[in-house]
Each structure stands twice: as C-alpha cells, then as structure tokens.
C-alpha cells in the first residue's frame, strides 16, 4: 500500500477545479491572467477539460502543456 502523497510517482492525472488550476499554472498573482480570460481559453478549447455533471475539472499538467504549445513563440536563429 502506498502513502497518500505517493500520487506524484503515479502517472494518473490530478484533477482540480478551475480556480485551483489557474493558481497552479500561474503561481504569481501579479502576472496571472484573469479568471474570465482563463474561462474564455477553456471555451475556445485551448486546453482539455473534463466535465462531470455541472462541475469542470482540469489537469494542471495538461493545461500547462497545451498553453505552452499554443502560446510559445520560437526564436529565429
């Protein structure tokens, strides 16, 4: 049996709510986009989400990867 904090070693996604995901992906409150902007990105399907009934859950790792892919501008050599 694994201790409760051993989930970091598992490959299972951690699902959190919208506000929590926003705080995890953007830890600095001064540079964090607004919740309304984040919800607009979700509506435009910039990152994957999971809806169970009325609740919406996000995997912060997947959200970060999707935002990195969409918003990263590659340097020209």
N, C-alpha and C positions, 0 to 999 in steps of 0.2 A: 504494500500500500504506500502511495506517495503522499508526502505532506501537501497541505493546501496551496503552498506557494510554489510548488514544483510545476505549475502550469506553464512557466516560461520555457521549460525544456520541451514541452509538448508542441506539436505543430497545429493544434486546434486554435482557431481564431478567438480573440477576446472581443465579445460584442458589448458595446456600450451605447448609451444614448447620444443624441446629437450634441448637446452642450458639453458633455464629458469628452466626446471625441474632438470637438473643437479645441478644448483646453489641452488635450494630449498632443494633437498635431501641431498646434500653435501655442507653445507654453508661455510666451511673453505676452502679457495682456496689452501692452502698448502697441505692438505690431500685429496683433491678431485681427483678422477680418471680422466684421460684424456677423452676428447670428443670421441676419437677413441675407447677407451675401452668401454665407455658407449654405443656407437653405435653397437659395437660387442655384448654386452649383449642384446641389443634390437634385433639384428639379430638372436641370439640364443634363443630368446623368453623367457628370464629370467623374463621379466615383460610385462604386457599388454600394447598395444598401439592402437591408433585409427588413421587410415589414411583416409584423405578426399582429394581426388584429389592427388596432389603431396605433400601436407602438412602432417606432422605426429604430432599428439598431444598425450600428456601423462598426466595422473592424478598423481601428486606427491605422494599422499597418497597411491594409489595402487602400485606405483613403490617402495616406501619405504617398504610396507608390503611384496611384492614379494622378494625384496632383503634381507630383514630380514629372511624370511623363507628359502631362498636358501643358504645364507652365514653364518647363526648363527650356532655356534658350542656349543652344550650343555655341561655343566660341568659334570664331573663324580663324584658322591658322594662316 
